[in-house]
């Protein structure tokens, strides 16, 4: 470990609260006042509840207790806050996904156990779920997973098993490499 590594502490922080205007502004202000650099954020409102997970690098000496105290400061509502230190340095490519990342889309009739069926398939095939989002529209349930196939068997075998899974469950599945998904779905907006 070099001197630069010793000067920074990285934390994963999760926050949940009843949704209201200004939570992101309040949280990011308090983080910046501690000298924190927000590396990554995932935020969503679910059924009136605000949820956010952040990856943040702080200068050395900023403790978990100091972060908790600062984030609770000036809050209009009770925030449920958890702060966990990142104990090992992880090196990821610029897009934050491993080279062997694929996007799996699963669609079917909305039913109890949908997520359980798909996640069980992933577990049984040594597929690591990196990111997951779901939505329902009318009676259809859509699940989009960013998955890492590094520990999985051959991609052709995974495709065969996905086809079998689709026939067994009636779910429609689509698997494509992350780079193809990104090229088709990302829009590069000009900075004005």
DOLUMLUM-592202 format. One line per 8 residues: their letters; for each residue x, y, z of N, C-alpha, C, CB. Coordinates in pm, whole numbers, plus 32768, in hexadecimal, padded with zeros to 4 digits. Glycine has a CB too. Layout:
<nodes>
A = X:Y:Z:X:Y:Z:X:Y:Z:X:Y:Z | ...;
</nodes>
This chain:
<nodes>
XXXXXXXX = 8055:7F8B:8000:8000:8000:8000:805A:807C:8000:7F9F:8000:807B | 803F:80DB:7FA6:8092:8153:7FA2:8056:81C3:7FF5:80A4:8181:7F12 | 809E:8232:7FFF:8071:82A2:8052:7FEB:82DA:8026:80D8:8310:8051 | 7FD0:82DD:7FA4:7F51:8311:7F73:7EDC:82BE:7FA7:7F4F:8313:7EDA | 7EEE:8238:7FB0:7E84:81E1:7FE3:7E68:81FD:8077:7EAB:814E:7FCF | 7ECE:8225:80C2:7EBD:823D:8151:7E75:82C1:816D:7F44:823D:8195 | 7E6F:831A:810C:7E34:839D:8122:7D9E:83A1:8105:7E79:8402:80CE | 7D66:8335:80D4:7CD9:8332:80AF:7C96:82BA:80F0:7CC9:832C:8015;
XXXXXXXX = 7C1D:82D1:8124:7BCA:8265:8159:7B4B:8260:8105:7BAA:827A:81F3 | 7B26:81E9:80D9:7AB0:81DA:8084:7A42:8195:80D3:7AD2:818A:8004 | 79C7:81C8:80C4:7954:8193:810A:78E0:817C:80AA:792A:81F1:817B | 7891:8116:80C8:7810:8103:8086:77A7:8134:80EB:77F7:806B:805B | 7750:818D:80BD:76EB:81C8:8115:7661:81AE:80DA:7702:8261:8129 | 7607:817D:812C:757C:816C:80FF:7523:81C7:8153:754E:80D7:810A | 74C1:8201:810F:7466:825F:8151:73D8:823E:8126:7489:82F4:812E | 737C:823C:8186:72F0:8229:8168:729E:8288:81BD:72C5:8195:817F;
XXXXXXXX = 7232:82BE:8184:71D9:8319:81CD:7157:8325:8180:721A:83A4:81E2 | 70F1:835A:81C2:7079:8380:8178:70A4:83E9:8113:7006:83B8:81D8 | 7072:83DF:809A:709F:843A:8031:7073:84C9:804D:7069:840C:7FA9 | 70CA:8526:8029:70AE:85B5:8031:710F:85FC:7FD3:70BB:85EB:80C3 | 70EF:8674:7FB2:7148:86C5:7F5E:71C5:86E8:7FAE:70FF:8747:7F2D | 723B:86DD:7F70:72B6:8710:7FAA:7311:86AC:7FEF:7294:8776:800A | 72EB:862D:7FF3:7341:85CC:8039:73CA:85C3:7FF5:72FE:8541:803E | 73CD:85B7:7F71:744D:85AC:7F2B:74A1:8629:7F43:7436:8598:7E93;
XXXXXXXX = 7463:869D:7F40:74AD:871B:7F58:74E7:871F:7FE4:7451:8795:7F42 | 7496:86F9:8049:74C5:86FB:80D4:7538:8698:80E9:7452:86D9:8133 | 7528:861E:80B5:758D:85B6:80C8:760E:85DD:8081:755A:852F:8093 | 7605:8608:8003:767F:862A:7FB9:76C6:86A3:7FF4:765D:8645:7F26 | 767B:8704:802A:76B8:8778:806D:7709:874A:80E6:764B:87DE:8097 | 76CD:86F5:813A:7713:86C6:81B2:778E:8673:818F:76B3:8674:8209 | 7784:8624:8124:77F7:85D4:80F9:7868:8630:80CB:77D0:8574:8087 | 7847:8695:807B:78B0:86EF:804A:78EE:873F:80BB:7876:874F:7FE1;
XXXXXXXX = 78A2:8761:8122:78D9:87A9:8195:793E:8755:81E3:7869:87D6:81F1 | 7933:86CF:81D7:7996:8675:8214:7A0C:865A:81B6:7954:85F1:823C | 7A08:8694:813E:7A72:867C:80DB:7A5F:85FB:808E:7AF8:867A:811F | 79E5:85C5:8090:79C9:8547:804C:79B7:8557:7FB6:794F:8508:8087 | 79ED:84F8:7F6C:79DE:84F4:7EDA:797F:8482:7EB8:7A68:84E3:7E93 | 790A:84A2:7E80:78A8:843D:7E5C:78D5:83FA:7DDB:7819:847A:7E4D | 78F4:8379:7DE4:7924:832C:7D71:78B1:82F0:7D23:7983:82BF:7D9F | 7848:82C3:7D69:77D8:8282:7D26:775B:8291:7D7D:77F7:81EC:7D0B;
XXXXXXXX = 76E8:829B:7D3B:7667:82A6:7D81:7601:8251:7D39:7637:833A:7D8B | 75AB:8210:7D86:7531:81D3:7D53:74C1:8208:7DAC:7537:8133:7D54 | 745C:8246:7D6F:73F0:8282:7DBC:736B:8266:7D79:7405:831A:7DCB | 7306:824C:7DCA:7281:8230:7D95:721A:824B:7E01:7276:819E:7D61 | 71A1:826B:7DD7:7130:8277:7E32:70D4:8200:7E19:70E3:8300:7E1F | 70B8:81B4:7E83:7061:813F:7E7B:6FEC:8151:7EDA:70B0:80BC:7E9D | 6F73:8158:7EA4:6EF9:8162:7EF5:6F03:81D0:7F60:6EDB:80DD:7F38 | 6F38:8242:7F39:6F40:82B2:7F95:6FBA:82B1:7FEF:6EC7:82B4:7FE9;
XXXXXXXX = 7014:8250:7FDE:708F:824B:802D:7108:8268:7FD5:709E:81C2:8071 | 7157:82C6:8000:71D3:82EB:7FBD:723F:8286:7FE6:71FE:837D:7FE2 | 7287:8251:7F85:72F7:81F6:7FA2:7370:8223:7F51:72D2:8161:7F81 | 73E4:821F:7F8E:745E:8247:7F49:74D5:81F9:7F81:7476:82DF:7F56 | 752C:81CB:7F27:75AA:818C:7F4D:7619:81DA:7F0B:75AE:80F4:7F24 | 767E:81FE:7F57:76ED:824E:7F24:7772:820B:7F42:76E9:82DB:7F60 | 77D1:821E:7EE9:785C:81F8:7EFF:78A8:827B:7F07:7895:8199:7E8C | 78EB:8291:7F79:7929:8313:7F93:79B6:8301:7FCA:78D4:8364:7FF4;
XXXXXXXX = 7A11:8353:7F97:7A9B:8358:7FCA:7AA8:83D4:8021:7B05:8358:7F55 | 7AD9:83C1:809C:7AED:842F:80FB:7B81:843C:811A:7A9D:8418:817D | 7BAD:84B5:8140:7C37:84C4:816F:7C4E:846E:81EB:7C57:855A:818E | 7CCB:8444:81FF:7CEE:83F5:8275:7CC2:843F:82F2:7D87:83D8:8279 | 7C97:83F3:8354:7C6E:842F:83D3:7BD9:8443:83E0:7CB2:84B1:83E5 | 7B90:843C:8372:7AFE:8447:8379:7AC8:83BE:83A1:7AC0:8478:82EF | 7A87:83B7:8415:7A5A:8337:844D:79C8:831B:8429:7A6B:8337:84E5 | 799F:829E:843F:7914:8278:842C:78B8:82CE:8483:7900:81E4:844B;
XXXXXXXX = 78DF:82E2:84FF:788E:8331:855C:787F:83C1:852B:78CC:8330:85E9 | 78EC:83FB:84F7:78E6:8485:84C4:7889:848E:844C:7974:84B6:849E | 788D:8429:83F6:7837:8427:8380:77A4:841D:83AA:785C:83B1:8322 | 7786:83C1:8405:76FC:83B1:8436:76C8:8433:8474:76F5:8340:849D | 7719:8470:84C8:76F1:84ED:850A:76D6:855A:84A4:775C:851A:856C | 7730:8569:8443:7723:85D3:83DF:76A9:85BD:8387:77A1:85DB:838A | 7690:8540:835D:761E:8525:8306:7598:853C:834C:7625:8497:82D3 | 7594:8527:83CE:7518:853D:841A:7502:85D1:8437:751D:84EF:849D;
XXXXXXXX = 7569:8621:8428:7565:86B1:8448:7505:86FB:83EA:75F2:86EE:843D | 74AC:8749:8424:7453:879F:83D6:73EC:8755:8384:74A4:87F2:837C | 73D7:86D5:83A1:7376:8687:8354:72E9:86AB:837E:738F:85F0:8367 | 7291:86C1:831A:7205:86E1:8337:71B7:8666:8364:71C3:871E:82BC | 71E6:85F2:8340:71A2:8577:8367:720A:8512:8395:714C:853D:82F2 | 71DB:84AD:83D9:7238:8446:8407:726F:83F8:8390:71F3:83E7:846A | 72F1:83F7:8383:7333:83A7:831C:7365:8327:835D:73A8:83F6:82D9 | 734C:82B8:831C:7385:8239:8348:7409:822C:82FD:7323:81BD:832C;
XXXXXXXX = 7479:8239:8344:74FE:8241:8306:7554:81CC:8334:7543:82C8:8328 | 7598:818D:82D4:75FD:8128:82F5:767D:814D:82AD:75CD:8099:82CE | 76ED:8141:82F4:7770:8162:82BD:77CB:80E9:82D0:77AD:81E2:8301 | 77FF:80B6:8261:7857:8041:8266:78DB:8062:8220:7813:7FC5:8224 | 794D:8046:8261:79CD:805F:821E:79E7:7FF6:81B2:7A40:805F:8284 | 7A25:8022:8145:7A52:7FC7:80DD:7ADC:7F99:8108:7A54:800B:804D | 7AEA:7F19:8126:7B64:7EE7:8164:7BD2:7EC2:8101:7B44:7E70:81B6 | 7BAC:7EA8:8085:7C14:7E86:8024:7C03:7EDD:7FA8:7C0F:7DF0:7FFF;
XXXXXXXX = 7C72:7F01:7F6E:7C70:7F55:7EF7:7C4A:7EFF:7E7F:7CF9:7F9B:7EE1 | 7BDF:7F28:7E39:7BB0:7EE1:7DC4:7BC9:7F37:7D4B:7B1A:7EBC:7DD1 | 7C07:7EFE:7CE6:7C25:7F46:7C6C:7BC6:7F1A:7BFF:7CB8:7F30:7C42 | 7B74:7F78:7BCF:7B15:7F5A:7B64:7B33:7FB2:7AEC:7A84:7F6D:7B93 | 7B0A:7F87:7A74:7B1C:7FDB:79FF:7ACA:805C:7A0C:7AF4:7F90:7981 | 7AE0:80B9:79B2:7AA1:813C:79B8:7A08:8135:79BF:7AC9:818E:7940 | 79CA:80D2:7980:7938:80C9:7983:7904:8082:7A01:7907:8080:7907 | 795D:805E:7A5C:793D:801D:7ADC:790A:7F8E:7ACE:78D5:806E:7B24;
XXXXXXXX = 7911:7F53:7A58:78E6:7ECA:7A47:795B:7E74:7A17:7872:7EC2:79E4 | 7964:7DF8:7A46:79CD:7D9E:7A16:79BE:7D85:7980:79C9:7D18:7A62 | 7A28:7D55:7942:7A2A:7D3C:78B2:79BE:7CD9:7886:7AB3:7D08:7888 | 799D:7C7A:78DC:793F:7C10:78B9:78B0:7C30:78E4:796C:7B8E:78F8 | 7889:7CB0:78DB:7804:7CDB:7904:77A1:7CCF:7890:7808:7D6C:7938 | 772D:7C96:78B0:76C0:7C88:7850:7642:7CC7:788B:76A7:7BF2:782C | 75E3:7CE4:7833:7561:7D16:785F:74FA:7CAA:7841:753D:7D9E:7818 | 74B5:7C7F:78A9:744E:7C1A:789E:73C8:7C5E:78B5:7464:7BA5:7904;
XXXXXXXX = 736F:7C55:7855:72E8:7C8C:7862:7287:7C17:7866:72C6:7CED:77EC | 7231:7C19:78CB:71CE:7BAD:78DD:7144:7BEE:78E8:71EE:7B56:795D | 70E7:7BBE:7897:7060:7BF5:7895:6FFC:7B83:789F:7047:7C48:7814 | 6F91:7B9B:78E9:6F28:7B35:78F4:6EB2:7B6C:7940:6F5C:7AB7:7939 | 6E4E:7B16:7955:6DD8:7B44:799E:6DFF:7B5D:7A30:6D65:7ADC:7995 | 6DC8:7BC9:7A68:6DE5:7BEE:7AF2:6DB3:7B7F:7B4E:6DA5:7C77:7B17 | 6E0D:7B4C:7BA3:6DEB:7ADC:7BFB:6E48:7AD8:7C73:6DF1:7A57:7BAE | 6E17:7A9E:7CDE:6E69:7A8A:7D55:6ED9:7A28:7D31:6E14:7A55:7DCE;
XXXXXXXX = 6F54:7A49:7D55:6FC6:79F1:7D3D:7015:7A10:7CC0:6F97:7967:7D36 | 6FED:7A78:7C76:7033:7A9B:7BF9:70C7:7AB4:7C15:6FF3:7B18:7BB8 | 70E4:7B10:7C70:716F:7B31:7C90:71B7:7AB7:7CCA:7176:7BA7:7CF5 | 7172:7A68:7D1B:71AF:79F1:7D58:71D8:798C:7CEC:714D:79AE:7DBB | 7183:7977:7C87:71A5:7919:7C1B:7223:7946:7BD0:712E:790C:7BB8 | 7226:79C6:7BAC:7297:79F9:7B5C:7317:79F8:7BAE:7279:7A88:7B2A | 7310:7A26:7C2A:738A:7A2B:7C7D:73BC:799E:7C9F:736F:7A79:7CFE | 7360:793E:7CAC:7389:78B3:7CC3:73D4:787E:7C49:730E:7859:7CE2;
XXXXXXXX = 73A2:789C:7BD1:73E8:7874:7B57:7477:78AC:7B57:739B:78A3:7AD9 | 7483:792B:7B7A:7508:796A:7B7D:7563:7924:7BE3:74FC:7A01:7BA0 | 752F:790B:7C59:757F:78C9:7CC1:75AD:783F:7C94:752F:78BE:7D44 | 7551:77F1:7C5C:7572:7769:7C32:75DA:7765:7BC2:74F5:7721:7C04 | 75E5:77D2:7B76:7642:77D7:7B06:76BB:7831:7B20:75FA:7807:7A8A | 76D5:784F:7B9F:7748:78A0:7BC8:774B:7929:7B85:77C9:7856:7BA9 | 76D4:7963:7B75:76C6:79E7:7B38:76B4:7A4C:7BA8:764F:79EC:7AD3 | 770D:7AB0:7BAE:7706:7B16:7C15:76B1:7B8B:7BE3:7794:7B45:7C3C;
XXXXXXXX = 764B:7BB0:7C30:75F5:7C21:7C0C:7638:7CA2:7C3F:7564:7C11:7C49 | 765A:7CFB:7BE2:769C:7D79:7C04:7638:7DE9:7C1A:76FE:7DA1:7B96 | 75CF:7DEA:7BCD:756C:7E55:7BD2:74E8:7E19:7BA5:7595:7ED0:7B7A | 747B:7E42:7BE4:73FA:7E06:7BC6:738F:7E6F:7BD2:73DD:7D8E:7C23 | 7335:7E75:7B71:72C0:7ECC:7B7D:7248:7E84:7B45:72D7:7F54:7B33 | 71D4:7EA3:7B7E:7159:7E63:7B52:70ED:7ECD:7B42:712C:7DF6:7BB6 | 708B:7EAD:7AF0:7015:7F02:7AE3:6FA2:7EAB:7AB4:702E:7F79:7A80 | 6F2A:7ED8:7ACF:6EB6:7E8E:7A9E:6E5E:7EEE:7A50:6E67:7E4D:7B12;
XXXXXXXX = 6E24:7EBA:79E5:6DCD:7F0A:7990:6D5A:7EB0:7967:6E19:7F43:7913 | 6CE1:7EDD:7986:6C6A:7E8B:7972:6C80:7E0A:79C0:6C4E:7E6E:78D8 | 6C7E:7D97:797E:6C95:7D19:79C5:6D1F:7CE0:79A5:6C29:7CB4:79A1 | 6D77:7D30:7969:6DFD:7D02:7944:6E64:7D33:79AA:6E23:7D33:78B7 | 6EC4:7CDD:79C8:6F30:7CFD:7A25:6FB1:7CFA:79D4:6F35:7C98:7AA0 | 7001:7D62:79E1:707F:7D6D:7996:70F1:7D78:79F9:707D:7DE7:7934 | 7157:7D26:79E5:71CC:7D23:7A3D:7247:7D34:79E6:71D2:7C9F:7A91 | 729A:7D97:7A06:7316:7DAE:79BD:738A:7D9C:7A20:7319:7E3E:797B;
XXXXXXXX = 73E4:7D42:79FC:7455:7D23:7A54:74D7:7D3B:7A09:744D:7C90:7A86 | 7534:7D7D:7A4A:75BE:7D84:7A18:7606:7D15:7A63:7602:7E15:7A31 | 763A:7CB4:7A18:7672:7C3D:7A56:7703:7C28:7A2C:761F:7BC2:7A32 | 7750:7BED:7A87:77DD:7BCD:7A6E:77E7:7B36:7A59:7839:7BFC:7AE4 | 7817:7B0F:79E1:7824:7A82:79C0:78B2:7A4D:79D4:77F8:7A6A:7931 | 7906:7A96:7A1D:7991:7A6E:7A31:799C:79E2:7A6B:79D7:7AD1:7A8B | 7947:79BF:7ACD:794F:793C:7B0E:78F4:78D4:7ACF:792E:794A:7B9F | 78A4:78FE:7A6E:7846:78A3:7A2E:788D:784D:79C6:77D3:78F2:79EC;
XXXXXXXX = 7848:77E2:799F:787F:778C:7936:7878:77D5:78B0:7833:7705:7930 | 7899:7792:7848:789B:77C6:77C0:781A:7810:779E:78B2:7756:775D | 7825:7882:775A:77B1:78D5:7737:774C:7886:76E2:77DE:7952:76EB | 777B:782F:768B:771E:77E0:7639:76CA:7784:768F:776B:778E:75D0 | 7706:7749:76F7:76BC:76F4:7754:7657:7747:77A3:771D:76AA:77B4 | 767D:77BF:77CB:7620:7818:7812:75A8:7838:77B9:7668:789C:783E | 75C2:7853:7739:7553:7870:76DC:74F5:77F8:76CF:758B:7897:7651 | 752B:777E:76C8:74D8:7705:76C1:7483:76FA:7740:7530:7686:76AF;
XXXXXXXX = 74C2:770D:77B3:7478:7704:7832:740F:7772:783E:74DA:770C:78AA | 742C:77E9:780A:73C9:7855:780C:7351:7830:77B5:7408:78D9:77DB | 736B:77F2:7745:72FF:77C7:76EE:72A7:775F:7735:7338:778D:766A | 72E6:7700:777A:729C:769B:77C7:724C:76DE:7837:72FE:7631:7802 | 728A:773E:787A:7247:7789:78E6:71CC:77D2:78AF:72A9:77EE:7927 | 71DB:780E:7839:716E:7857:77FA:70FA:77F9:77D9:719E:789C:777B | 7118:7784:77A2:70AF:7724:7780:7069:76F0:77FE:70E9:76AE:7730 | 70B4:76DB:7869:707C:76A6:78E6:7023:770C:792C:70ED:767B:7943;
XXXXXXXX = 704E:778C:792E:7006:77F2:797A:6FA2:7842:7927:7068:7851:79B8 | 6FB7:7843:78A4:6F63:7897:784E:6F95:7927:7848:6ED5:7896:7880 | 7004:7944:7889:703F:79CB:7884:7088:79DE:7800:70A0:79E2:78FD | 7083:7A57:77CA:70D2:7A79:7754:7157:7AB1:7785:7087:7AE0:76F7 | 71C5:7A7F:774E:7249:7AAA:777B:729B:7ADE:7705:7294:7A36:77C1 | 72F0:7B3E:7725:734D:7B74:76C1:73D2:7B8A:7708:7317:7BFB:7681 | 743F:7B5D:76CA:74C5:7B6C:7704:751F:7BAE:769C:74FF:7AE2:7732 | 755D:7C1B:76C4:75BC:7C5D:766A:7630:7C96:76BB:7576:7CCC:7618;
XXXXXXXX = 76A4:7C9E:767B:7719:7CD5:76BE:76FE:7D67:76E1:7798:7CC8:7664 | 7734:7D91:7751:771F:7E1A:7781:7747:7E81:7719:776D:7E31:7801 | 77B6:7E6C:76D3:77E4:7ECF:7671:777F:7EE0:7600:786C:7EA5:7637 | 773E:7E75:75D6:76D7:7E7D:756D:765D:7EC6:75A5:76AE:7DEF:753A | 7635:7EA3:761E:75C3:7EE4:765F:75DB:7F7A:7669:75AA:7EA8:76EB | 7652:7F9F:7696:7674:802D:76A6:7673:8075:7621:76FD:803B:76E9 | 76AC:8037:75BA:76B1:8077:7535:7625:808F:74FE:7702:8021:74D4 | 75C9:8033:7517:7541:803E:74E3:74EB:809C:7536:7501:7FB6:74DC;
XXXXXXXX = 7502:80A3:75BA:74A8:80EA:7614:74D9:816F:7649:7489:8095:7685 | 755A:818C:7641:758B:820B:7676:7580:8278:760E:761B:81FD:76A5 | 755D:82EC:763E:7558:8362:75E9:75C0:83C2:761F:74C9:83A4:75E5 | 7620:83E8:75CB:7683:8449:75F5:764A:84D4:75E4:7706:8439:75A5 | 7629:8512:7653:75F2:8598:764F:7662:85FF:7650:7593:85B0:76C4 | 7655:8667:75FD:76BD:86CE:75FF:76B7:871D:7681:76AE:872D:7586 | 772B:8746:76AF:7732:879A:7727:7728:882A:76F9:77B6:8780:7779 | 76C5:8871:772D:76AF:88FC:7702:76D4:895D:7770:761F:8912:76D9;
</nodes>
